[in-house]
Amino acid sequence: MTISSSLNASVAGLAANASKLATISDNIANSSTYGYKRAVADFHSMVIESGTGTYSAGGVRVTTQRLIDERGPLVSTSNATDLAVRGRGMLPVTNGSAIGVDNGEYPMKLATTGSFRPDSEGYLTSASGLVLMGWPADSDGTVPTYPRDTVGALEPIRINTNQFSGNATTEMKLAVNLPATETEDGAAAVNQNLSVEYFDNLGKSESLSIEFVPSVPLPGDPATNEWTMILTDSASGGAVVGEYTLLFDDDRTTGGRLLSVTDVSGGPYDPVSGSVEVNVAGGPVNIEIGTLGDPGGLTQLSDAFAPVTISKNGSPVGNMTAVEVDPNGFVHAYFDNGMSRTIYQVPLVDVPNPNGMMTQDHQSYTVTPESGPFFLWDAGDGPTGDVVSFAREESATDVAGELTQLIQTQRAYSSNAKVIQTVDEMLQETTNIKR
């Protein structure tokens, strides 16, 4: 009978509002929880077919959902490995217990923020035990191409703070002025010497000695404008690793600039890059001396020997001092010798339906059939946002809104209880008809 359906509908209403009250209480309780995603309850009416002249109450059904795609505001912190995702995408993490098993399998969870710090073994771990994962870089700092639809290449990020690093010298750039008076008739033929420090493959300091020998003309002949550049390597016992004949222009507009470079020994001169390549004990070193007609490389002007610019790459061995994550997800290690190296890349994981993921403890989530398949993007590429370091994502809870809904839920619950009380009174009246 319809009066019984009213009772059942009100009981369903009490249960539905109790579920909504649970979501509200959870939201308020986690209003200060970093990365918390708000839970919501939606009501759906249930319609039962009724006959002519009657109506049977179908009641209400409730479904709850967590709005994982709803982001909270970002706040700054003082820890370089406090990370938050600005925009779409999530950070790949795994449980610390998976590392303890040591079977090479790391189940992937997802999180939008986390405060990661090295644990006793160097793994970047949050206070709740979630370990940040990423792709390892090669020794030269480049990240290989990994498959984007599988977690097989991801591994827990481990920071070795006792790591030493050196960087071998592979490139040099010289801008030196040679005295034009040394290639004239009657010059004293004084050789000009220059020593340039470089670092070998083990980070040790070596030197490349460069001697410029002028070509003096015979008495009465014009200036030769010619020098011989001889390079010797200390790591090779002072052996000559390159010898080149330099001829400078004496034209009115391009006077003093390189006119030609002829190799006697060592790698050939490349007129496009303006460089020569010599083989020191640890391998080849590219030395840029300037293109032909370039006023910025080797020149022959005036009467002064002047090393204008001497620059090189490479560095001695240094200790790791800091680790930071850039907006594109690359993890950089910084050393006290001034160099830095990319050691990992943290991709951002995206799914078609973030709200379809399964909620886990500690504000983490797992992929489900309802969320759709995942894809690993470079941060800032495709639909994903970027990674913000020195930042955390606050809770997505709006306390004022939750309290407003709390009042509405309380009123709705009381109203359903009132209906049950009314139905009870009506049933009592029905039983009194027999008296």
Residue, then its C-alpha position, 0 to 999 in steps of 0.5 A: m500500500t502507498i502508506s508503506s511505500s512512504l515509510n520505505a522512502s523515508v527510511a531510504g532518505l535517512a540512509a541517503n542523508a546519512s551517507k551525505l553526512a559521512t562525506i561532509s564529515d570526511n571533507i571537514a576532517n581533511s580540510s587541512t590535509y595536503g592533496y585531499k580530494r573532496a568527496v560528494a554524494d549525489f541523490h537519484s530518485m527511484v520511480i516505481e510504477s503506480g496504478t491509476g489513482t494511486y502513487s507509490a513512493g520509490g524513495v531515493r538512492v545515493t552514489t558517492q564520488r571523489l572529485i580527483d580532478e578538482r585541485g586545491p591551491l598551491v602553497s610554497t614550502s622550504n623543501a626543494t623536493d616538496l612537489a605539486v602538479r600544476g594542471r592536469g596529470m599526477l606523480p607516479v609513486t609506489n609503496g615503500s614496502a615494495i622496495g623492501v621486497d626487492n623483486g623489481e616490481y613496483p606497483m604504481k600509485l598516483a598522487t598530485t602532491g607530496s613532501f619527499r625527502p631521502d630516507s635512510e637508503g636515499y629513496l625520496t619518500s614521503a612521511s606516509g611511506l610513498v616513494l617517488m618514481g621516475w626514469p633513470a638518466d644515463s651517465d651523460g645526463t640524457v634520458p633514453t626513450y622509454p615506453r609511455d604505456t607501461v610502468g616497467a621502466l619506472e624505478p624508485i628515485r634514489i639520491n646518493t648524497n655521498q656521490f662524487s662527480g667529475n666532468a671531463t673537458t671536451e671543448m675549449k674556446l680561444a680568443v688570443n691576439l698575437p703581436a703583428t710586429e713579431t712577423e716583421d723584418g728584424a723582429a726578435a722572434v719571441n715565442q708566445n706561450l699559453s697554458v690552459e688547464y683541463f680535466d681528464n676523465l677522472g676529474k684530475s687537472e691537466s694542462l694543454s700548453i700552446e706555443f705560438v712561434p712567429s715566422v720572421p721574414l728574410p732581411g728586406d722581405p715583407a712581413t710574413n703574418e704567419w705563426t705556427m701553433i704547437l699544442t703539447d699535452s701534460a697527460s701525454g708526457g709533454a708530447v705534441v698533440g697538434e701543430y698548425t700553420l696560421l696565416f693572417d690577413d693584412d687587408r685594409t678591411t679584414g687585417g689581422r684576422l685568420l686567412s688560412v689554417t693548415d694542419v701539420s699534425g693533429g685533427p684537421y681544421d674545420p672552416v665551418s665551426g672554426s675549430v680543430e680537434v686534438n687527442v689528449a691522453g683521455g680522448p679528443v678535445n675540440i678547440e675553437i680558434g675562430t672561423l676565417g675572417d672572424p674577429g673574435g677568435l685568433t687575431q694578429l694585431s698591434d704589438a701585444f700578446a693578449p689572451v682575450t677569452i679562454s673558456k672550456n667545459g669540464s670540472p674537477v671532482g665534486n660532492m653532491t650538495a642539493v637536488e631539485v626538480d624542474p618544471n619539466g620533471f627533470v631531477h637535477a643533482y648539484f655539486d660543490n664544483g659548480m656542475s649539475r647533472t640530470i639523474y632522473q625524469v619524473p613523468l606525469v601520468d594522465v588518464p581519460n577519467p581521473n574521477g574513475m580511479m580508486t582511492q587509496d590511503h595517503q591521498s593516492y590513487t590507482v588506475t581502474p577500468e573506469s578511469g581508462p588506460f594511463f599514459l606517461w607524458d613529459a611534464g608540460d607536454g600534451p594535456t599535462g601541466d608542469v611540476v612545481s617544486f618548493a610547493r604543496e597542494e592544499s586540500a580541495t575542501d571548502v569549509a564554508g560550503e561544507l558547513t552550508q551543506l551540513i545544515q541542509t543535510q540536517r534539515a533533510y534528515s529531520s524531515n525524513a524522520k518526521v515523515i516516518q513519525t507521521v506514517d507511524e501515527m497514520l498506521q496507529e489510526t488505521t489500527n484504531i478503526k477496529r476498536 
